[in-house]
Structures are given as structure tokens and as C-alpha cells.
């Protein structure tokens, strides 16, 4: 086994160990599937939207929106700050909290057979005094014109109205790079009381210099009885 293959095998083992070693998370699992890349000097505005629908389900008609600004603070580090708004039935729509995110690119793109990064997130639910810290490995590997992206995340929750607990999440995206502006994909998500999968479509339109517009749209369907039947995910990101 050569060095590149050995590093990749070890990291894949850590991904699976970290995912299987923790209880699965009970929050909203459907969200952005993170790629392990950071571009030097990048800045971005980002908008995310998630909506869930199933009559008589406890998460029916739930909606979350995030608006964020981020920038690279080093060649391999990027920070992003989000404001979150949500509606959890039967509550009214409200600003729910804030999130600080850091992405760390561990390897240069193409250095090994797969590319690796890490994610760190701290979220505060402002009206409850609850907190959530998330960290985990990000992996992406190309197979010809397709790309496989995996996120294995550990989540620790604490606060005034929840029990302290360590949980986990897993996200997968398999993408066909048909055109930069049109890339169909398949996504899978797993968490406590949530297992879902479905199709997605994404693209990127590049402008002059470093400016580009990225978009993603996914429809995720339940694959077990505990999961809300239908989830719509949309994201729009402008990098400059």
C-alpha cells in the first residue's frame, strides 16, 4: 500500500468510526453538504432555506432560513457568521439564533487520492440559552466526471432546556459534473429520528476574476417511519 492510499484508508476509517461511535443527532439533519476546500482571499454571502412537510408529523410545516457572511482568514482557514430564523409548528416565525463556522482545509486539492478538511460550528439559540458545538471530517473524492462528498460530524448540545449530550450526523452527496452550471446529484442524510435521501441539482456561474454565483436545490424523502416525509433544501452563495 502506498502512502497516499494509506492516508486515505486511515482517514476513511476515522470518518466511519466517528459516525458509528456516537448516537445520531435529533436536530435538523438536512443542510449543506460541505466540501473540504478553502480559497485564499475568498469572501461570500450565503443564503440557505430548509422546509419540511408531512401532515400530522411533529416537524410538519417547519422552516429554517440562514443568512451568512464569510471570508478566508488564512490560506486554509475560513470563518462565516450566520443569523438564523425559523418556524417550528405551532410557534410563530422568529429570529432563533446565531452560528459561527470555521472550515479548515487539511490537504491541498489533489495531494492525495481524496481531499480532506474539518468543520467547526458554534450555534446559540438566543431565546432559550441553548448551545450546540459541531465538529467533524469532510472528504471529497473524484471518480472521473463524478465526485463523492462525505461529512461525518459529532454534535455536542448543552443549555437551559436540553440535556447535555453528544450526538452525530452523516451527510453524503454523489455529484455528476455534467457542466459547471448544471450538476445533478444524489444526497443522503442520517441522524436520530431522521434518515432521508433524494435528488439534487446544483451549479456555478463564474464571472470576472474571483466572482461566482453558486446554487443548490434538493428534495429529500424519508426512508424510515420516523422521518418527516418531504424536505426541500435550497442554497444560494455569492463569492467575490
Buried (B, 14 or more C-beta within 10 A) or exposed (E): EEEEEEBBEEBBEBBEEBBEEBEBBBBBBBBBBBBBBBBEEBBBBBBBBBBBBBEEBEBBBBBBBBEBEBBBEEEBEBBBEBBBBBBBEEEEEEEBBBBBBBBBBBBEEEEBEBBBBBBBBBBBBEEEEBBBBBBBBBBBBBEEEBBBBBBBBBBBBEBEEBEEBEBBBBBBBBBBBEEEEEBBBBBBBBBBBBBBBBEBBBBBEEEEEEEBBBBBBBBBEBBEEEBBBBBBBBBBBBBB
